[in-house]
Structure formats: C-alpha cells, structure tokens
C-alpha cells in the first residue's frame, strides 16, 4: 500500500463530506415545522409519554391494579442495585454483545470479501445468508429448541462427525445455554452485517485496489489497509446497532430458554417481562426499564462520540 | 476484491465459502426434516386443517400494511422538513427523534397497557400498529434525511422559481426521487412489523386478533406439544416470508447501494 493511494482515499472522503455540508439561501425556504410535526407527534408524543409514565411508576411499589399505590421514591432503584439477578443480566448482556459483535463482524467481512471475489453462484450464497434475517425469531424458536434438545439434530450431527463425546443437553444446563442464545443470534444477524459490508465495499474505489495490487500488495494487506478502513462507517453503525440490540434482547431467550436454567440466560428484557407481567411487580419492572433506557442512551452516546473522534483524527 | 488467479485457488475459495454457509443452512434443513418426522406430510395436513389459521396471516398483513403506510407517510414528510426546509432548532428536534432509536420496546409495556385499556384500544390493531410505527420512524427518518440531503438544492430552487410551493416540491421531487431509499425502508419496516412478537403477545389477547408470530404457541396448545406439527406450522409461516424476501431482494439491494447506510 503506497502513500499515494492513502492520500487518494482521504481526498475522496473530503469531497463526499464537502458536498453534503453545502447549504445556502436558507431564508427562501418554506418552514419545515408542519412537515416534521406528524413524526414528532407519533414518536416523541407516544414514546416520551411512555417514558415519563414509566419513570413515575418506577417510584411506586405497585402490582398494576391497586388504585392507590405506595410511593417509595427511589426505593425500587436501591433494591435493584442489590439484586444479584440484575447484575447477572448486565454480565450476560456485555458478554453477549462482545461475542456476537466480534463473530458477526468477522463473518460478515469474510463473506462480503469472498462474494466480491468472483465466486460462482454468489446469489445463492447471498440469499442463504439473508434468509435468517427475514425469519421471525418467534417462528424459529421452536426449531432451535428442537435442534439443541438432548435428542435433537445438533447432537445427532456431532455423533455423525465423530464428536459424539461432545453431546450434551445444550439448553438444559447453565454452562451452555448462553452460548446457544449467542449462536442463534449470530445465525440470525450475520446476514445483515454481510449485506451492509457488501454494499459498503461496492463503494470502495476499485482503482485504489488496482493501484495497490500493481504496487505488489498482497490480498491480506489490501484487506487491512484499503477494505477495513473503507468500511469503518459500517463497522461503527453495526457496533451501535449490536450494542442496543444486546440491551433489547428479548424474543430468543424468552422463547428458547425462558431465561433459565437458573437465570443463566436472563437478559434485562426478559427480566423486566418476568417482573412486570409474570410476577406483577410493576413498579420494580418500571425502574428496571428506566435503567435499561439510560444504559441504551449512554451506550449510543459513547459509541457515537468515540466514532466521531476517530473520524477527526 | 480479492484476486485469485489459479484454478486451484478458485476451487479452494468456492469450497471454503460453501463450507462456511452450511451452518446457516442447517437450521432450515433441520426445520423441514423435523416437520416431516412421524406422520410425514400428514403433519402439514393437520396444521392446515386447524380452523382460523388464516386469521393469523390476515391479521399480520393488516398490521404490517398499517405500520408501513404510517411509517412511509410520516417519514417522507419529516425527512423533507429536516433535509430541505427552513427549520429553527433542527438539530434539537432531530436528536429528540433519534433518542427514540435506542428505546427498548419492553419500556413501553406498562404505560401502553394501561393507556390502551383506558382509551379502549386494547385488543385492536391500533394498539400494535401505533407503537410499532413509532419505534420504526426514527431509523427511517435518519436514512431518508441523509438521502434527501444528497439531492441537489438547485432542483428545489428551480421548482420554487417556477412558482411551486413546498407541497409541489414534495410531490414532484421528493416522492419520485426517494424511491430507492423508500424500498429499503419498506423492507426494514416489513421485517420489523411482520416479525414482532412482544407487542401482539401483550396487546392482542383474543385468538382471532393474533399474529403469525404467536402461531407456534397457539399450536403448542392445539397439539399438546407434538413437536412435528409445531415445526410444520413454523415451516408454513416461514414460507411467505422467504417468498416475500426473494421477490423484494433486487429492490432491497438497490436501496442499500443507493447509499442508504455508509
């Protein structure tokens, strides 16, 4: 990779940024407020109303029915800070995010690069990778429960490829239940990561790659110095989406493992559901919801700011 | 991207990618194989014979169509306002909207539940359509605003000089020019609305209102945990999704290539 081609990429980035920033003759423009009003009413109205409502409920000790709930102030939050299951869900969320994000990024890049390399039947691979994205987790949950059952197809497969010693009740024991949830998530979302990387790679200037190749750069160094920096924006967007996705995780653990065994796959989402709906500790569930919301916002801000810093550097 | 010149290299590459895709295919094969175990095709016949299966599909279609219509209208209007019109405090409004992107839907449960019951929305399509649309709009606006900003200002100015107002600009420029990004939004919204589980689970209690994501649970009750029939129902509900994706696949890729996400 030569200095010239790096400078070339930098210049390209600048022109793209410059074109977007151009704004002029603002006073001639009609007012935009009426145009954004429907969206504001729907989103801000509905969502912020719900957040405010949840914040109020979070200071009650409420079962969801009692017309005169007891006001406990920050009592619910204090109880949460001492709740071992809450801390367990935080640990699961962090582990889940790190593992699924790293594997999805690696696989997504791998498939995107290979399918840009004149592989035959590329459409078939693309479709196969993306089908899991369109299938509802709720529909696939019974399938995965079946596959990972003690007499399921996964153990059957292990036995038939000579790994019979590894067969175990994957969902039923604490040590493997969380990895199963992670595997299902990777199965489901790798297709999206791949498609986004594939689109981003299509926008990398082919002439830069050609230039690097003429200079004798190997495939691996093109990947490191041209492709990886070229898709940085996508990687960052995927990091934010996966972090928020990890915090939101609900369908798969709720339907495949029910949060168990012994809370081994409990996530904030399933814990809130368990507290609010199953156990009718609505106030406690609301406090958990507010914590979840704050975590999601902080996570998005951190990733956004860190991403912005790197862009400037 | 990569250049592999030798025939051996290309065969190796092909084998490598085939091997890596197999795990993604495995659950689908296991699903079909499991659904044919025991009684074979009779499993499908038994599932299809259950009265009211159609209801689930019809409900899902109604809800998805409602969410898409609402998201599309509201997003196009807002993205035009954000992208090309004069708006004081633009960034404040935009961040108000974007903060909603981080919102986990469980947070909405209790307030929506009590509100829907007070307003009489409970167990109606609206109780699911409104929150689903509200959760989709921020992302859709984010994508569309960036796209509309990329349309040259000169086009809008020319329209104004010709005596057109903002509404004409919207109808004659925004709507036709945003078609590629609209395709991407259509598909993201369709997937989100079609696949949502939590909202119908909580807000649609009566069986004749429920959606296809609740089908497996419905069949657990119907067939007292006969796994093969539950898997057959999963295959039957998965087929329309796969067909819809295959039909829209071209459009979707064009939408992404149009610079939807960078």
Interface residues (C-beta under 8 A of the other chain):
Chain A: X19 X20 X22 X23 X24 X25 X26 X27 X28 X29 X30 X31 X32 X33 X34 X35 X36 X38 X39 X40 X42 X43 X44 X46 X47 X48 X49 X50 X51 X53 X54 X57 X64 X107 X110 X111 X113 X114 X115 X116 X117 X118 X119 X120 X125 X127 X128 X129 X130 X131 X132 X133 X134 X135 X136 X137 X138 X139 X140 X141 X142 X143 X144 X146 X147 X152 X153 X157 X187 X190 X191 X195 X196 X199 X200 X201 X202 X203 X209 X213 X219 X222 X223 X227 X233 X234 X237 X244 X247 X248 X250 X251 X255 X268 X269 X272 X273 X276 X277 X282 X285 X286 X289 X290 X292 X293 X296 X297 X299 X300
Chain B: X1 X2 X3 X4 X10 X13 X14 X16 X17 X20 X21 X23 X24 X25 X26 X27 X28 X30 X31 X33 X34 X70 X73 X74 X75 X77 X78 X80 X81 X82 X84 X85 X86 X87 X90 X93 X96 X97 X99 X100 X101 X102 X103 X104 X105 X106 X107 X108 X109 X110 X111 X112 X114 X115 X130 X131 X133 X134 X135 X137 X138 X141 X149 X150 X153 X157 X160 X165 X166 X170 X191 X194 X195 X197 X198 X202 X212 X213 X214 X215 X216 X220 X227 X230 X231 X234 X237 X238 X241 X242 X244 X245 X246 X249 X253 X256 X257 X259 X260 X261 X262
